Amino acid sequence: MCCVVVLKLASSLLNNHERIVQLCFTFLLQKWPSADFLEIHRSFFQRCKELSLRVLRVMALSLGLDPDVFIRAHALIGTDENKTTLRSLYYPPVKTAKENQLRCGEHSDYGSITLVFQGSDGLQVTPSKSKSEEF
């Protein structure tokens, strides 16, 4: 059985200023809309993996390194020994954003490579926290 574990942190300060952290775990069974969707998702994952490995090779070559240095470090992509993540997210456009409005929340992606396939507005990417312009 496959599970997705969502970790939620809640904290409060007591009179003696001790920090209490509650861990609430939510387990969701992994259910796919259809067998066709599962196969399409697996195929898309494989194509993303192939593209990522090509990008890693180009990065190594551009740095004057052994072309396979990053590929060897990512040899376990898509296996149980690696925590590879393929997230299918939808960021719909917002016509009028409220001041300081956050949606998904600002964050930095983890890992070596993030592939973004976007055909419409909705996701904002900024160069750093000190700059607000998009690029």
ZAMARGU-4260 file (C-alpha; in steps of 0.2 Angstrom, whole numbers, plus 5000, padded with zeros to 4 digits):
<rodrens>
0) 5000/5000/5000 | 5007/5017/4995 | 5004/5032/5006 | 5007/5051/5005 | 5012/5058/5022
5) 5008/5076/5026 | 5016/5083/5041 | 5008/5098/5049 | 5017/5108/5062 | 5007/5118/5075
10) 5016/5128/5089 | 5010/5138/5104 | 5019/5147/5118 | 5015/5142/5136 | 5018/5154/5151
15) 5035/5147/5154 | 5039/5151/5135 | 5042/5132/5131 | 5038/5128/5113 | 5026/5114/5110
20) 5025/5106/5093 | 5011/5095/5088 | 5014/5083/5074 | 4998/5078/5065 | 5000/5064/5052
25) 4987/5062/5038 | 4988/5046/5028 | 4980/5046/5010 | 4978/5030/5000 | 4986/5033/4983
30) 4971/5032/4971 | 4973/5036/4952 | 4958/5043/4942 | 4960/5029/4929 | 4973/5016/4923
35) 4975/5027/4908 | 4980/5042/4918 | 4992/5031/4928 | 5001/5025/4912 | 5001/5043/4905
40) 5009/5049/4921 | 5022/5036/4921 | 5026/5040/4903 | 5028/5058/4907 | 5039/5054/4922
45) 5050/5044/4911 | 5052/5058/4898 | 5055/5071/4912 | 5069/5059/4919 | 5077/5058/4902
50) 5076/5077/4900 | 5084/5080/4917 | 5098/5068/4913 | 5102/5077/4897 | 5102/5094/4906
55) 5113/5087/4920 | 5125/5081/4906 | 5125/5098/4898 | 5128/5106/4915 | 5143/5095/4918
60) 5150/5098/4900 | 5148/5117/4902 | 5158/5117/4918 | 5172/5107/4910 | 5168/5091/4921
65) 5166/5073/4916 | 5150/5072/4907 | 5143/5059/4918 | 5148/5066/4935 | 5130/5072/4939
70) 5122/5057/4930 | 5131/5045/4942 | 5125/5056/4957 | 5107/5054/4950 | 5107/5035/4945
75) 5093/5031/4957 | 5080/5043/4950 | 5063/5034/4949 | 5068/5020/4961 | 5063/5016/4979
80) 5080/5021/4985 | 5077/5039/4979 | 5064/5051/4984 | 5061/5058/4967 | 5045/5069/4966
85) 5034/5072/4951 | 5021/5085/4956 | 5007/5090/4945 | 5002/5107/4950 | 4990/5120/4943
90) 4992/5138/4946 | 4977/5147/4939 | 4979/5165/4934 | 4972/5178/4946 | 4965/5193/4938
95) 4966/5205/4953 | 4978/5200/4967 | 4975/5208/4984 | 4990/5217/4992 | 5003/5204/4999
100) 4992/5190/4993 | 5001/5173/4993 | 4993/5158/4985 | 5004/5142/4986 | 5016/5152/4996
105) 5033/5157/4992 | 5046/5143/4992 | 5062/5137/4985 | 5062/5121/4976 | 5073/5107/4983
110) 5084/5095/4973 | 5095/5097/4958 | 5083/5102/4944 | 5065/5109/4943 | 5056/5107/4926
115) 5042/5119/4924 | 5030/5116/4910 | 5018/5131/4909 | 5007/5137/4895 | 4997/5151/4904
120) 5000/5164/4918 | 4998/5159/4936 | 5015/5154/4943 | 5027/5168/4947 | 5046/5166/4947
125) 5057/5179/4955 | 5076/5180/4955 | 5077/5182/4974 | 5068/5188/4989 | 5075/5205/4987
130) 5068/5208/4970 | 5050/5207/4966 | 5050/5208/4947 | 5047/5192/4937 | 5059/5185/4924
</rodrens>
